[in-house]
Amino acid sequence: MLRRAAAALAVPTSTRRPTLASLPLRRIASSATNRPPTLAHPATQPSRTATTTAAVTPLSPWRTHTPAPDASPSTPLVYTFYHDPTATWTYLVVDPDTRHCAVIDSVLDCDPASRTVSTTTADALVAFIHQQHLTVDHILETHAHADHLTAAAYLQLRLSTPADDIDAPSTSPSRVVPIGAHSGMRSTQAHFAQLYDVPAAELDTAFDALYDEGDQVRVGALTGVVWHLPGHTQCSAGYVFGDSVFTGDSVLLPPTGTARADFPLGSPSALFSSTQRLLALAPNVRLFSGHSYPLAGASNLCSATVAQQRALNPHVHDGVDEQGFVKMRSERDQGLSEPRLLHQSLQVNIRAGRLPRGANGQPYFRTPLHAPTVL
């Protein structure tokens, strides 16, 4: 059940549990106006290069997945990183021959109690990338996350090479690492721009690439294919690289099952269709999930094969039909609380990782209230 902000002022109009889809779209009044995001295009910001991370301890991969000798073409080497505060998986998808890679679903650190957003985890990821002598070709988002803040814009700043970067080798060309997501991001941005009163100028160029179904993403010599996997959100996408698929929240791991589908523009029926598309792949294909919520005492997991999902996933195992899934998913969603970082995440993630700011340059978040119109 969504927690109502400022409960002392709230006047409930219904006894039904509110869902994420019921969030009001009334514009939020504010005396401050937004100005251009902090993390602008790298060419307009002071560059930060490998020397900045010299004293930063690189992240240690939770697990490294090496392509099998008989793997399909374009199957990558995968470094996996777990962000415990948000239970989020970040992936480095690597072409082992060229050492080029893509970052999928990066994370900023956010502590709402102290009102702090920091780059500790992102800096350690950059340090690992430099340590491994990797070249980042793409920064990819599987969807507009509602439970963690993406570090996409910050990583773009840190990993791109502006023409005037005095620390870059003289032979290095100007190079901006593009931030990409599915084109459904546009409808997601439009929806939440109303809720959080976000100027269109902050969203129009937030992403460098918006992909459609079937578009290709080149990482070194590897070719990935974009799949549209709506249901959890309208902008949910999967990235298919050979025998590896990075599903975001379109299917979660046993024993969790599947993600909620009550976000605006979400649909349990569409989510079922997306999961069935994934589970129709070859049994050995590995599905890398966006989150993991291991039970007490159980081992953590970042992925499962299609065969394992079809046998063990409690929500979409073999034999589950659409009608039963939709009923189960809808009933479960009615009892869920809102994500802890819901409002912070959405305001940053529709901006591709840039913080909202007031006219005075101070970063801030807006929190919609449920309250009588007379107040």
Secondary structure as UniProt FT lines:
FT   HELIX           7..9
FT   HELIX           20..22
FT   HELIX           42..44
FT   HELIX           50..53
FT   TURN            54..55
FT   STRAND          63..65
FT   TURN            69..70
FT   TURN            73..74
FT   STRAND          77..83
FT   HELIX           84..86
FT   STRAND          88..94
FT   TURN            96..98
FT   STRAND          100..104
FT   STRAND          108..111
FT   TURN            112..115
FT   STRAND          116..118
FT   HELIX           120..131
FT   TURN            132..133
FT   STRAND          135..140
FT   HELIX           152..159
FT   TURN            163..164
FT   TURN            166..167
FT   TURN            170..171
FT   STRAND          179..182
FT   TURN            183..184
FT   HELIX           185..196
FT   HELIX           200..202
FT   TURN            203..205
FT   STRAND          209..211
FT   TURN            213..214
FT   STRAND          216..219
FT   TURN            220..221
FT   STRAND          222..228
FT   TURN            234..235
FT   STRAND          237..241
FT   TURN            242..243
FT   STRAND          244..248
FT   TURN            254..256
FT   TURN            264..265
FT   HELIX           268..279
FT   TURN            283..284
FT   STRAND          286..289
FT   TURN            296..297
FT   STRAND          303..305
FT   HELIX           306..312
FT   TURN            314..316
FT   TURN            318..319
FT   HELIX           322..334
FT   TURN            340..341
FT   HELIX           342..349
FT   TURN            350..353
FT   TURN            359..360
FT   TURN            373..374
//
